[in-house]
Amino acid sequence: MNSEKVICPCRKVTKGDLIKAVEQGAESFKEVKKLTKVASACGKCKKEAKKITEGLLREREEKEGLQKSKVSRQDGCACEGESVKKTVVITGATDGIGRALALLLAKDYHLALCGRNENKMQELLRELEETNPTGHFFGRCFDITKDEKRHEFCETVTAEFETVDIVVNNAGANTKKDRVTDIAPEDLRYMFELNCVSALGIIQEFYPVMLRQKQQREHGKDHRNAGLFINILSTCCLYHTPMTGSYSATKHAMEALSKILLKEVKNEGIGVCSVYPGGTDTNFRAAPNPEYLRPETVAKMIKACMETEEGCIHDIVIRPPVEDNIP
Ligand SMILES: NC(=O)c1ccc[n+]([C@@H]2O[C@H](COP(=O)([O-])OP(=O)(O)OC[C@H]3O[C@@H](n4cnc5c(N)ncnc54)[C@H](OP(=O)(O)O)[C@@H]3O)[C@@H](O)[C@H]2O)c1
């Protein structure tokens, strides 16, 4: 409708008059009536003016709501009651527990994922987009033990997403199984690079990002947690099993880093959770074992840790009933 067009035969009021009144800040039709000639218009005109005014007020409200949500996203803010999604980084997302977690989070979080196998990543991204066509999903494949590649990934994620809220250090493997007396130093070194050094590298990349977000939020008087690191360890940290020397040594080392980090960053508003899964039926294992945990079950525990209403869950231990390796 042309804004100069009169809205009824009495010719007293135009749509332009109503728009002007709403732009001046009128909050209701009553106020619009005061600011225009609606009060002295005919009944038909008043009725039409009311309808148009209500539409204009609704439009203004929606626009303001949108702007408010844009500002809070720039601040990295996810204030209570606002539906701003958090970003979760998951390493080792192309298979097993990481993959199950990505699929579980697809509806409610932005996801930055990495793995090694490009085909598996493309398949996962397709599934995620099918699950949530409006989600923000990002995936990269590289060998996580390579410092430069890891750094590049973290930099790209930081640039691509408005915030980095939760980081799940999940990539890992147990590919070097020997008696302690037979462990080759290069095998032990590789296990350390994969299960410990790369996870430490990821923490060191995203820690300053979380701190920066915290400062921005405090500036906006938002004192929520700055971030959360979730480190996937293993029940091998709690029980010593022959032939797992290299793997166990690296997971024990990662456990120490995880626990010490928890104490060091607690007062900076950053949470740390150590997750100890028992046998889980994934490609991590040489053969399938239906008596082991399903990766989806472990993923649910990790999601619960992300969504605790208060405080921070420090440890999650979960074993399949078939295991007796309880210390
Ligand atoms: N399954 C168990 O029984 C069990 C028990 C306790 C703890 N855990 C821990 O749980 C975590 C996940 O294991 P999972 O059972 O889900 O294993 P999985 O099914 O074998 O998945 C491992 C993931 O890590 C990625 N990955 C492995 N090496 C990598 C490398 N060099 N660079 C980049 N990505 C790499 C894999 O990528 P690609 O698939 O693309 O190669 C895959 O996405 C691991 O930290 C493991 O130690 C597992």
PDBQT file of the ligand as one rigid body, heavy atoms in Angstrom, charges set to zero:
ROOT
HETATM    1  N1  LIG A 401      36.572 -47.663  21.974  1.00  0.00    +0.000 N 
HETATM    2  C1  LIG A 401      37.001 -47.893  23.192  1.00  0.00    +0.000 C 
HETATM    3  O1  LIG A 401      36.889 -48.998  23.726  1.00  0.00    +0.000 OA
HETATM    4  C2  LIG A 401      37.598 -46.763  23.994  1.00  0.00    +0.000 A 
HETATM    5  C3  LIG A 401      37.762 -46.962  25.371  1.00  0.00    +0.000 A 
HETATM    6  C4  LIG A 401      38.312 -45.957  26.139  1.00  0.00    +0.000 A 
HETATM    7  C5  LIG A 401      38.697 -44.780  25.557  1.00  0.00    +0.000 A 
HETATM    8  N2  LIG A 401      38.539 -44.592  24.206  1.00  0.00    +0.000 N 
HETATM    9  C6  LIG A 401      38.995 -43.298  23.664  1.00  0.00    +0.000 C 
HETATM   10  O2  LIG A 401      37.904 -42.681  23.006  1.00  0.00    +0.000 OA
HETATM   11  C7  LIG A 401      38.387 -41.844  21.961  1.00  0.00    +0.000 C 
HETATM   12  C8  LIG A 401      37.593 -42.156  20.690  1.00  0.00    +0.000 C 
HETATM   13  O3  LIG A 401      37.806 -43.505  20.347  1.00  0.00    +0.000 OA
HETATM   14  P1  LIG A 401      36.780 -44.328  19.464  1.00  0.00    +0.000 P 
HETATM   15  O4  LIG A 401      36.512 -45.580  20.197  1.00  0.00    +0.000 OA
HETATM   16  O5  LIG A 401      35.656 -43.502  19.039  1.00  0.00    +0.000 OA
HETATM   17  O6  LIG A 401      37.749 -44.697  18.249  1.00  0.00    +0.000 OA
HETATM   18  P2  LIG A 401      37.526 -44.718  16.660  1.00  0.00    +0.000 P 
HETATM   19  O7  LIG A 401      36.172 -45.194  16.327  1.00  0.00    +0.000 OA
HETATM   20  O8  LIG A 401      38.695 -45.464  16.106  1.00  0.00    +0.000 OA
HETATM   21  O9  LIG A 401      37.635 -43.172  16.268  1.00  0.00    +0.000 OA
HETATM   22  C9  LIG A 401      38.842 -42.470  16.440  1.00  0.00    +0.000 C 
HETATM   23  C10 LIG A 401      38.759 -41.109  15.817  1.00  0.00    +0.000 C 
HETATM   24  O10 LIG A 401      40.052 -40.480  15.954  1.00  0.00    +0.000 OA
HETATM   25  C11 LIG A 401      40.516 -40.083  14.672  1.00  0.00    +0.000 C 
HETATM   26  N3  LIG A 401      41.977 -40.192  14.588  1.00  0.00    +0.000 N 
HETATM   27  C12 LIG A 401      42.758 -41.248  14.913  1.00  0.00    +0.000 A 
HETATM   28  N4  LIG A 401      44.043 -40.980  14.643  1.00  0.00    +0.000 NA
HETATM   29  C13 LIG A 401      44.085 -39.720  14.131  1.00  0.00    +0.000 A 
HETATM   30  C14 LIG A 401      45.106 -38.864  13.645  1.00  0.00    +0.000 A 
HETATM   31  N5  LIG A 401      46.390 -39.252  13.635  1.00  0.00    +0.000 N 
HETATM   32  N6  LIG A 401      44.764 -37.643  13.192  1.00  0.00    +0.000 NA
HETATM   33  C15 LIG A 401      43.484 -37.236  13.187  1.00  0.00    +0.000 A 
HETATM   34  N7  LIG A 401      42.470 -37.987  13.632  1.00  0.00    +0.000 NA
HETATM   35  C16 LIG A 401      42.765 -39.214  14.102  1.00  0.00    +0.000 A 
HETATM   36  C17 LIG A 401      39.856 -41.041  13.694  1.00  0.00    +0.000 C 
HETATM   37  O11 LIG A 401      39.861 -40.453  12.409  1.00  0.00    +0.000 OA
HETATM   38  P3  LIG A 401      39.592 -41.313  11.042  1.00  0.00    +0.000 P 
HETATM   39  O12 LIG A 401      38.462 -42.255  11.368  1.00  0.00    +0.000 OA
HETATM   40  O13 LIG A 401      39.196 -40.281  10.048  1.00  0.00    +0.000 OA
HETATM   41  O14 LIG A 401      40.864 -42.008  10.731  1.00  0.00    +0.000 OA
HETATM   42  C18 LIG A 401      38.471 -41.178  14.319  1.00  0.00    +0.000 C 
HETATM   43  O15 LIG A 401      37.674 -40.090  13.958  1.00  0.00    +0.000 OA
HETATM   44  C19 LIG A 401      39.874 -42.118  21.853  1.00  0.00    +0.000 C 
HETATM   45  O16 LIG A 401      40.584 -41.098  22.500  1.00  0.00    +0.000 OA
HETATM   46  C20 LIG A 401      40.062 -43.436  22.600  1.00  0.00    +0.000 C 
HETATM   47  O17 LIG A 401      41.341 -43.521  23.172  1.00  0.00    +0.000 OA
HETATM   48  C21 LIG A 401      37.987 -45.564  23.423  1.00  0.00    +0.000 A 
ENDROOT
TORSDOF 0
